[in-house]
């Protein structure tokens, strides 16, 4: 796990509510996530990447 997890209570509750594959991606990422807002943005980005495969022109 390379991400530094310093979640406050709200962020931890949100993290616990995420799908397991998103939790794993967050934990394997390189982000230093401290707040619920940062975690929400990271999770949103991961979900968008997962639902929209790269389109190469």
Residue frames as qw, qx, qy, qz and C-alpha x, y, z in Angstrom:
[[0.000, 0.889, 0.458, 0.000, 0.00, 0.00, 0.00],
 [0.504, 0.141, 0.005, 0.852, 1.73, 3.13, -1.12],
 [0.156, -0.705, -0.222, -0.655, -0.97, 5.71, -0.43],
 [0.164, 0.059, -0.633, 0.754, -0.80, 7.41, 2.94],
 [0.392, -0.577, -0.615, -0.368, -4.14, 6.91, 4.68],
 [0.151, -0.082, -0.514, 0.840, -4.80, 9.51, 7.35],
 [0.245, -0.513, -0.598, -0.565, -8.57, 9.53, 7.16],
 [0.273, -0.159, 0.444, -0.839, -10.69, 11.49, 9.56],
 [0.401, 0.177, 0.823, -0.360, -13.88, 9.81, 10.75],
 [0.595, 0.586, 0.155, -0.528, -16.07, 11.10, 7.89],
 [0.397, 0.598, -0.615, -0.328, -13.52, 10.04, 5.30],
 [0.106, -0.203, 0.969, -0.095, -13.19, 6.60, 6.87],
 [0.531, 0.350, 0.631, -0.444, -16.97, 6.11, 6.82],
 [0.580, 0.657, -0.142, -0.460, -17.05, 7.13, 3.16],
 [0.176, 0.512, -0.825, -0.161, -14.11, 4.86, 2.34],
 [0.310, -0.016, 0.919, -0.242, -15.87, 1.93, 4.03],
 [0.597, 0.496, 0.413, -0.477, -18.95, 2.54, 1.85],
 [0.367, 0.627, -0.489, -0.483, -16.99, 2.34, -1.42],
 [0.967, 0.191, -0.118, -0.124, -16.89, -0.81, -3.55],
 [0.816, -0.427, 0.273, 0.279, -13.95, -3.05, -2.68],
 [0.728, 0.345, 0.239, 0.542, -12.23, -2.50, -6.04],
 [0.100, 0.881, 0.007, 0.463, -12.26, 1.28, -5.46],
 [0.623, -0.759, 0.188, -0.022, -10.94, 0.83, -1.90],
 [0.863, -0.122, 0.280, 0.402, -8.10, -1.30, -3.26],
 [0.528, 0.621, 0.171, 0.553, -7.30, 1.21, -6.00],
 [0.193, -0.929, 0.072, -0.309, -7.20, 4.04, -3.47],
 [0.747, -0.601, 0.263, 0.109, -4.91, 2.06, -1.17],
 [0.815, 0.071, 0.324, 0.476, -2.57, 1.19, -4.07],
 [0.346, 0.866, 0.148, 0.330, -2.45, 4.75, -5.37],
 [0.576, 0.111, -0.225, 0.778, 0.21, 7.35, -4.73],
 [0.162, -0.720, -0.150, -0.658, -2.12, 10.02, -3.37],
 [0.215, -0.059, -0.664, 0.713, -1.84, 11.39, 0.15],
 [0.359, -0.532, -0.499, -0.582, -5.52, 11.53, 1.01],
 [0.134, 0.006, -0.647, 0.751, -6.56, 13.16, 4.27],
 [0.370, 0.177, 0.308, -0.859, -10.08, 14.51, 3.85],
 [0.554, 0.401, 0.707, -0.179, -13.42, 13.14, 2.75],
 [0.448, 0.804, -0.005, -0.389, -13.42, 15.62, -0.14],
 [0.077, 0.626, -0.722, -0.284, -10.05, 14.38, -1.41],
 [0.357, -0.025, 0.933, -0.029, -11.23, 10.80, -1.07],
 [0.557, 0.591, 0.478, -0.335, -14.49, 11.56, -2.91],
 [0.374, 0.788, -0.300, -0.385, -12.57, 13.16, -5.79],
 [0.078, -0.441, 0.879, 0.165, -10.16, 10.25, -5.99],
 [0.454, 0.202, 0.853, -0.157, -13.00, 7.70, -5.93],
 [0.530, 0.711, 0.211, -0.411, -14.90, 9.67, -8.58],
 [0.246, 0.708, -0.564, -0.346, -11.84, 9.69, -10.84],
 [0.210, -0.227, 0.950, 0.048, -11.32, 5.95, -10.35],
 [0.525, 0.413, 0.693, -0.271, -14.96, 5.17, -11.11],
 [0.475, 0.771, -0.063, -0.421, -14.84, 7.34, -14.22],
 [0.086, 0.573, -0.771, -0.263, -11.68, 5.57, -15.41],
 [0.331, -0.011, 0.940, -0.086, -13.30, 2.22, -14.80],
 [0.513, 0.559, 0.584, -0.290, -16.55, 3.05, -16.62],
 [0.490, 0.846, -0.060, -0.201, -14.93, 4.90, -19.54],
 [0.844, -0.097, 0.297, 0.437, -12.12, 2.85, -21.06],
 [0.197, -0.577, 0.316, 0.727, -9.40, 4.85, -22.75],
 [0.670, 0.671, 0.312, -0.053, -10.32, 5.91, -26.23],
 [0.444, -0.406, 0.442, 0.665, -7.36, 6.02, -28.54],
 [0.522, 0.749, 0.060, -0.404, -7.73, 8.01, -31.75]]
